[in-house]
């Protein structure tokens, strides 16, 4: 609790008067433990607290017993997500080693967080994912996917990207985002589509032209689960002509990835184009573009399947965002634990085995 408090002691208790019967840090710790054991709601947190009171009293005072589900709900609804998010970043700075390699940034909508009665749209969380570390590095909330463009610069302000490569999808392929990454000492690889229509057309025509010279190629072929996937990465640094026209911040190379997938005798092919701020070999370029999808497979999919995030029905006030941050925190703790087993299995193991839950908490 000393180390936990060191990270989260700056959070201001939103409760007033007699409403603050239970210690805020103890409430947050019980909630974190519940999520580490597969809990999802305020009711789950209160039930977990009652069932595991003996375990919790090993390191919590619980002077007024276990908080009710109404207390958990009220705290997360009223808690200001801005300092809670800042405390998460502080925790990660102490918890994780220096970030290296690729940082993937992408958004995810919590489908059931909308509230028809109050005309509140579903929460959309934009997260930064350390692909090599397999950890959530930070997050920002928006009220719609279309607002990702404004959320990503704010998220970048929270991150240390020096010496890393930041990847984003085509929606966030924006000059301001590119400039921020370069100014912070990082590099970028941006997916490029028709939202940058003229630039996209110029890159596509150049890389699709069979007479274009000086383009490096690298091809990989993989087979798994009855499918064969072939990926060909192409990179060109002959971009002086492109910069004369577009003046894109930090642009140093352009690339193309052709993905061909054969399943049950049927073949599908897709082609994607990219902007890069550093000179990468075709092999490294292919690795970086593929790493971006780790945020879908290792974060978004796990949140939905193992932690049932898409079915979370927290809708009021700051509850959806704060609980999303709490799930990210729990997922990072689970990922840092090195024993064998999937995230789903570790959630169950923590619920069934107090010693394993204590091992997870000891990483804090």
Secondary structure, DSSP 8 states (H G I E B T S, - for coil): -HHHHHHHTT------GGG--S-HHHHHHHHHHHHHTT--SHHHHHHHHHHTHHHHTTT---TT-S--HHHHHHHHHHS-HHHHHHHHHHHHHHHS----SEEEEEEEE-GGG-BTTTTB---EEEEEEETTTTEEEEEEEESSGGGHHHHHHHHHHHS--TT-EEEE-GGG--HHHHHHHHHTT-EEEEEE-GGGHHHHHHHHHHHH-TT--S-EEEEEEEEETTEEEEEEEEEE---HHHHHHH--TT--EEEEEEEEEEETTEEEEEEEEEEESS---HHHHHHHHHHTTHIIIIIIHHHHHTS-GGG----STTHHHHHHHHHHHHHHHHHH--SSS-HHHHHHHHHH-HHHHHHHHHT-
